[in-house]
Amino acid sequence: MTAQLIDGNAIAQKVRDEVKEKVAKRIAVGKSQPGLATVLVGERVDSATYVSMKQKACADLGMTSYHHPVPADITQADLEKLIKELNADPKVHGILVQLPLPSHLDEERVLQLISIEKDVDGFSPINLGRLAQKGREPLFVPCTPYGCIYLLKEAGVTIKGANAVVLGRSNIVGMPAALLLVKEDATVTVVHSRTKDIPAVLRQADIVIAAIGRAEMVRGDWLKPGAAVIDVGINGIPKLDAEGKQMISAKTGKPMQRLVGDVNFEEAKEVAGFITPVPGGVGPMTIAMLMNNTFRAAEIQEP
Ligand code: GUN
């Protein structure tokens, strides 16, 4: 292995420790406890897992979470009513609506209702618009892209002037990551499903942020030697035994899976200069940055 491993667990823990200390200091001087409202629509197992991790992180760091599970068939009007109530609730400093929403709901209208001071996910049009504009700053930066940039900086990677390639143009990761990299003075290319000759584009990249949701898509020989590779992908693939046969869980009787990123780690680690593992890379950073944003939201609303 030639690449230096970027340890997301350790870096996220450092961020969490810092937030925990700031929360304790805030409470010690008599200010309110930061509060995060989580809204979970329906019963998607992955979304429910992420939300419960966010609630647990709040508890670990001395913040309060207010959980609002609502049925998958909630109407647009009722969901909007809930958001308005949370906007008006002074105990709630941050509002997180776990995405994706069921298809009958208008995500854009829901996100734009969240008051900008409580938009700890940074998905409201105002926060994203400011991220896209020169000389303007959002109140909150979306947590996963923020975590990616934080990892690069912690690893000592120079972003200014670097050629950066972002794979994927999602609203949650790819687009805000590209905007953040531009703010950091990188020269940015966004690669997507219609891009021609993706390997050739990637070979120019000093920094790669892979967020395209395709298991092990990026091969080692697509990378420029020494590149910094941030892998946002979390993809389940069949877990095989030594003979290449699908493993079956003794407990559930179901086929077992293992998690891989969007980058072929075994190949990439021999070429890259820096690389994040999956799991244990970007994943823990998302929650750490959410905690940081929630603390900031409390400071903004009740300085
Ligand atoms: N779904 C996947 N990632 C995220 C995230 O960062 N925030 C929210 N609200 N939903 C998500």
Boltz pocket constraint, residues with backbone or C-beta under 6 A from the ligand:
constraints:
  - pocket:
      binder: B
      contacts: [[A, 96], [A, 97], [A, 98], [A, 99], [A, 100], [A, 121], [A, 143], [A, 144], [A, 172], [A, 286]]
      max_distance: 6.0
